[in-house]
Amino acid sequence: MSTTVATAPTARKVTDTRTINWGRILSYVLLVLFAIIYLGPLLMLVSTSLKTLPDFMKNATSLPTSLNFKNFTEAWTRANFPRYLTNTVLYTVSATVIYLVTAVFVAFPISRGYVKGAKILLTLFVIALFLPVALIPQFQLMLALGLYNNPFGYVLLFLVNPIGIIILVNYIKTLPKEMDEAAAIDGCGPFQIFWRIILPLLGPALAVTTAFTFIWTWDDFFGPLIYLSDIRSYTVQLGLRTFVDSSAESDWSGLFAMSILTLVPVFVFFLFFQRLLIEGIATTGMKR
């Protein structure tokens, strides 16, 4: 007696259970809108810089009918831009290097408590973030020291920047203090501990501090306006004002062209150092 088992294939209905993530779509839409809002003024800046003055006066918001690169050459020559650019690069690089060298040597003993009242000193630096600049005493001090209308004295003004020291102090505090103790057992002094152990690990914090100092120095307008009276020592920011004053009429196209020229070095800086800046912001806890 034989039994036959009949097996009938069962067709399974495959249904797509995937749902549309409307939250993610909405977030991307908002990001695109914010990008348009932020890029709008920049695109208008570029558009205006390529217009002739009659085209700008006819319709300031329209696209240029022809690409007029003559505005850039005129801004480069008439505004003495090469000299102002050289001055600004020298001031920015000098102030950034000097500040980084001094800030790390101030931040290290405060973060490790090697000086008395380290917590009080850090608190004073934090308070200094919320206080306005004492402009009149600072100006009197510059006059007394003979540093008025002196490029070196102007660079020294950027040493008074509490935010960089706060960033470095907080970052060094995240490094295990056991490394210092192990190095001290091996016979290293405080300077050797800093030079051989702490400094090689400060890359992310130094990148963020460099970015802040670079932008602060490059974009400074009132500092050179107050402390540099010699036109040969002007920066590109004062060069913009000089370009406006030298124009017989409001040359908006030339002014916008010169503004783009002042933005190029900052753009190049972020283009080459964006990886270090992103890593530094992520590791120093400065996320928005």
Order of alpha helices (4+ residues) and beta strands (2+ residues): alpha-alpha-alpha-alpha-alpha-alpha-alpha-alpha-alpha-alpha-alpha-alpha-alpha-alpha
